[in-house]
């Protein structure tokens, strides 16, 4: 006897399989792959802290998205963050050699465009991919950067990138906003500058004069004020003649507050064939010395972050031994180091889908953060004024408990003079042996958020 119920069920399954097959063929024809689970990939990746005596609490920034976030720069006070942004897998786009007018069919993967103008172009095309600069800010160092916005300096057609700020105490807090642009007749990379602008910079700016900009590529600038009207500018180039490798770090100085510049000099005490680039100058107040942080190839074949200490004051080609700061670990590579005044490092991590599910969706880049250890706490540092209860009881004469909802990764307790009394991760802590007085608790959560609260021991 013929079973019509089974027959109808089989028809339904066949129709469903046909529909799924059709969807698959459409996706393949459009060269779109949803096989990548970027959340899973990113959860398995972590760079390696090489200077464990100085740094801890390495984490991915919460504002990370599926767009290409590169050229990360953090302000000196740690409250403002900038990046170069393209709303696709830009590395695959470059490696595949595609044109600016050919991206939406293959490369869009759900990344936000933040209102970028991806239409205006010089050849009447229907679309046009380029890079813009994004901006984010936070109220205090205890907060996280949570959202990007398109900066007020964004414009159409040309790619702007490699943002770098020099702050000042004035109505316009950004004294110099440096960035790179391909807006020139040969479309090579040049360094541009906007003067006296807000933390979210606005305006077009203008290219730096010769001899800084040439017909070659100048990229990844960093500017510091040495003293008075004396400025030092570091940048890199992949084709400027006279280099030591195929990417080199260069520097120039200005003695009239950036009006004119000396001829650039190759930083030969740093450059090798290992592609030293993305320079950042950090002044260590405790050691009264400058350090040059940069990215270069490591022995594992991946980009890592290194540093060298300045040997002779005001000699910008006098750098000492090489120290490895962060290596790539199981990531595809890291770079773009910039530092806050207290030494926290903002940098970029690149991930790779090693299974190569799609040549159009193979890589992603996100901002990461590495906190510097504080064995002596500056008691004058600002603390969160939140009234949310983090520890209890307060005051106490014995045990204290930490709010379990914080998902604690690390806890440090300092006395009022900044001496470290406790370092661990337990949610309950016995402080009965601590002398009576005021203590300061620094809590780092597993998501990288930092909370501070004062404690009274009676």
N, C-alpha and C positions, 0 to 999 in steps of 0.2 A: 504494500500500500504506500502511495506517495505522501510524504510528510511535508505539507505546505508550510508549516511553521519553520522548519529547518531551512527550507528553500528560501523563504522570505528573509530569514536571518542572514543566510549566506549572501544574498543579493545586497543586503544592507552593508555587510562587511566589505564586499567587493567595491561597492560605490564609494565607501569611505576610503578604501585603499587607493582607488583611482583619484579621488580628490587630493589625498596626501601626496600621491606621486606627482600630480599636476603642480601642486604648490612647490614641491622640491625642484621640479624642472624649471619653474619660473625663477626660483631663487638662484639656481645654478646659472641660468641664462643671464640673469642680472648680476652675476658674480658677487652675490651677497651671501655671507655665511653667518649663521647664528650658532656655530659650534663653539665659539670662544666663550668661556665663562670668565670674564675679566675679574670678577669678584673673587672667584676661586684662585685664579692665577696670582692675583695681588696678595691674597691671604697667605700664600706660601713663600712670598719673597721678602727677604730682609737683607739690607747691606750689613757689613761687618764693622763695628767700632774697633779701630786699631789702637787708639789711645784711651784705654779703659780707665786710666788713672785720672783723666781729665773730663771725660764725657760719659753721659748715660741717657736713658729715655729717648731712644730713637723711634720715630713713628711717622706714618703717612699723615699729611695734613687733611683734616675733615672736608675741606672744600674741593678735593680732587674730583675730576670728572673724566669722561671718556674722550674729551678733546686733548689736543697736544699742548700741554702746559710746560713750557721750557723757559730758559732765560730767567729763572727765578731770582728776584732781588728783594731783600728785606731791609727796611730802613734801620738807621743806627739805633733808634730807640725801641725797635722791635714791634712797633705798632702798625706798620704799613707794609703791604706785600704787593709785589708787581710780578707779572709774567708775560712772556710772549705766547700768543695763543693762536692756534688754528683748529677749527672744529672737526678735524678728521685725524686719521693716522698719518701724520705728515711725513714720518720717516719712510713708510712704505711708498707714499706718494713720490717722494724724491728718488728712492731707489728704483721705482718703476719707470721713472722718466716721463711721467705724464705732464700735460700742459695745464695752466691755470684755468682753462675753460673746460676741463674734463675731470670732474670729481664727484658730482652728486650721484651718478649712477652706481659707482663702485664703492665709494669711500664713506658715505654717510653711515654712521653707526649709532645714532641717537645722542650725540654730543650737542650741548646747547651752543647757539651762535652768539648769545648775549646782545643781539641787535646789530651785529656787524653788517656792513654794506658789502654783500657778496654778489652784487649785480652790476654796479657801475664799473665800466672798464673802457679802455681806449680803442677797442676794435669792434664794438657793437655785438659782442657775444651775449649769450643768454645767461651766463654765470661766470664768476671770476673768484678764484680762491686766493687769499692773501693772509698775512698775519697782522694782528692788532695787539695792543697792550691792554691787559686786564689789571684791575686794581681791587684790593681788599684792605680792610682795616679792622682793628680790634681796640677795645677800650683800655684794656690793661694787659700785662704780661700773663695774668692768670686766666685770661680768656683764650679762645681758639679763633683762628680765622675760619669763617664758616661759609662765606659767599663771595664769589667774584662778581664784578660789574665791569662793563666796558668803560675804559678810561675816557675822559673828556678830550684826549688828544687823538682819538681814533679817527681815521679818515679812509677814504676809498682807494682802490687800485694798488697803491704801493704797500709793501710789507714793512712794518715797523717792529723792532724787537730789541733784545738786550737792554732792557731798562736799567738805569742806575741813577740814584739820587744822591745829592749832597744837601743835607738839611741845615737850617739856620734858625735862630730865634728871631722871627720877624713876622710882619703881617702876612707875607708870602713865605711859608715855612720851607719850601723847596727852593733853594738858591739856584741849583743847577740840576736839570733833568736831562741826563744823557740817554741816548738811544741810537739805534742804527736804522738806516733806511736805504732802499735801493732807488730812491727818487733822484736819478741823475741820468745823463744821456746814455751811459753804457750799462746802467743798472748794476754796477758793482756796489758792494757794501760800503757805506760811509757812516761816520759818527756825526750825529746831529745833537743840538742842544736847545733846550727851552730854559730861559732864565726867569727867576722870580715868579713862581707859580704855586698852586695849592698842592696838597698831598695827593689829591686826584688831579693830575696835571692836565692843563688844557692848552690849546694852541698848536701850531705847526712847527715852530722853531726854525732853525737854520743850520746848515752843515758847518762843522768846524773849519776854519781856514787852513790853507796850506801852511806848513808842511804836514799837518796831521792827515788830512784826507788827500788821497792820491787816486790814480787810475787803478790801483790795486784794492784789495779788500781790507777794510778795517772793521773789527768786530769786538763785541764783549768789552766795552769800556768800563773802567772804574776810576773815579776821580776823588782825590783827597785834598784837603787844605793842609799844607805843611805848617805854615805860619804866615801871618800878614796876608799879602797878596800872592804868595807863592803857592802854586798848585802843582800836583803831580798826577799825570794821567797814564794809566796802564791800559793796554788793549792787546788783542791778538790779531794775527793775519795768517792766512794760509798761502799767500803768494807774494808777499812783499819781498823784494830782492834783498839778499844779505842775511837770510835766516840760517838757523842751525838745523832745522828739521822742516817738515812740510806744514806744520803749524807752529808758530813761535809767539812769544810774548814780547811786546815792545813798550817803551815808555817815553814820555816827553814831559817837559816842565814849562810852566808859565810863571813869569814874575810880575805880571800886570793883571792878575785876576782873570785870566782866560782870554784877554784881548789878542795876544800873540803867543806863539808857541815855538819852542826850539825844535830842531830836527830830531826825529825819533831815533832812539837807540835800541838795538837788540839787547835783550836781557840775557846775555851769553852765560852768566853764572847760573842760570836756571835751565835754559833751553837745551834740548838734546833732540834725538830723532824720535822721542816718545810722544810727540804731539802735545807739548805743554801749551795750555790755553785757558781761557776763562779766568783771568787773574782777579784777585781781590786782596786789597791791603787792609790789614787789621792791626790796630795799635793796642797792644797789651799793656794796660795801665799798671798792672802789678809788676811787670818786668821792665816797664819803660822802654819797650822795643817794638818795632814793626815786624809783622809776619806777612809773608806773601803766600796766600792760599791759591791753589789752582788745580785744574784737572789735567790728567795725563794718563797714558797707557801704563798699566801695571803688568807685573810678570804673568798674570793670568790671562793677558790679552784683552782685558776689559778696562774701560776708563775708571779711574779712582780719583780720590781727592788727596792732595799732598800739601805740604807747607814747608817754607824755609824761613829762618830768622835772619833779619838784617844784621850784618856784621859791623858796618861802619855807618854812623848816623848821616842821613841825607845823601848817602851814596846809593842810588836806586839800581845799581848793578853789583851790589855787594851782598850776596845771600849765602848762608851757611849750609849745613847738612840737610839732606832731604828727609822729611818725616812723613810716613804714611798715616793719614788721619782717618779716612774711611775707605774701605775697599768695597767692591761691588757685591761681594757675597754671591748669592744665587740669582741676583738680578742681571739684566743684560748690560748694565753699566750705570755709572752715576757721574754727576758733575754739577757745574754752576754754583760753586760755593760762595755764599755771602754771609756775613756775620753781624750780629748785634753788638752793641757796646760791651755787653758782659760776656761775649764769646759764644753764644748760641749760634749754631750753623743752620741756615736754610739751604737746601740743595735739591737736585732733581734726581729721581730714580726712573730708569727706563726698564719696562717689562717687555718680554717677548713670548708670544705663543709658540713654543718650541715644536708643537705638532704641525705648525704651518697649515692651519685650516683654511686660510685665505691669504693670498699675497696682497690683499687690499685692507686687511684688518689684522696685522701681525704684531704691531708694537703699540705701546702706550707710554706716556710720560706723566708723572705726577710730582707735586712738591712734597718733600719730606722735611723733617726737623730733627735736629740733634741738640739736646740740652747739655750745657756745660755744668759739671758738678759744682756745688757750692759747699765747700767744707767750712768756710767762714762766711756767714750771712751778713750782708750789709743791713743793719737794723733800720736804716733810713729808707730801705726799699719800700715801694708802695705795696700795700696789702689790699685784698678785696674787702670791701665794706659790706658784703652780703651778710644778711642776718640768718641765712640758712644754717641750720645746725650741722656741723661737720664732726665735732668731738663732744663727748659728754662723759661724766659731769665736768663742768667748768665753772668755778674752780674745783680742784680735786686735791686729795691728799694721798692717792694711791693709784688704782687702775683707771685707765681711760679707755673708751670705746670709740672706734671710728665708724661713721655711717656706712653700713654694709652696701648701700646702693651705689657707692662711689666706684666699686670694682677696682680696688687699690692695686697698683703695680709697685709703688715705692713710697716709703714714709721716712722723713728725716725730721728730727727734733733738735733745735738749737737753743742754747741759752741766750740771755739778753746781750751777751758779749759776742755772740756769733760762733761759739764753740759747739761742735757736733756732739750730741749726747746719745742719739739713737739713729740707726739706719736699718730698716727692715721692711716687712710688708704685712705684719700681723694686724688684724682689726682690733685686737685688744692688747694693750701695752701696760706693763707694770712700771710706774715711775715713782714708786714709793721711796726709792733710794736717791732720787734727785733732790738736790738742795731746794729749799723754798725759793720761789721767785717767778719771774715771767719767762715763758718759753714760747718759741715760734715753731709751728708745725708746717712742713711743706709736704703736700700729698700729690703724687703723680698717679693718675688713673691709667688703666690699660689702653685707653683711647688717646693718651697723651695730654689730657687736660690737667692743669696744675691748680691746686687750691691751697691757700694759705689761711691759717687762723692762729691767733694768739691763745695761750693757755696759762692759767695761773695755778701754781702748785703751792698749797698752804702746808 
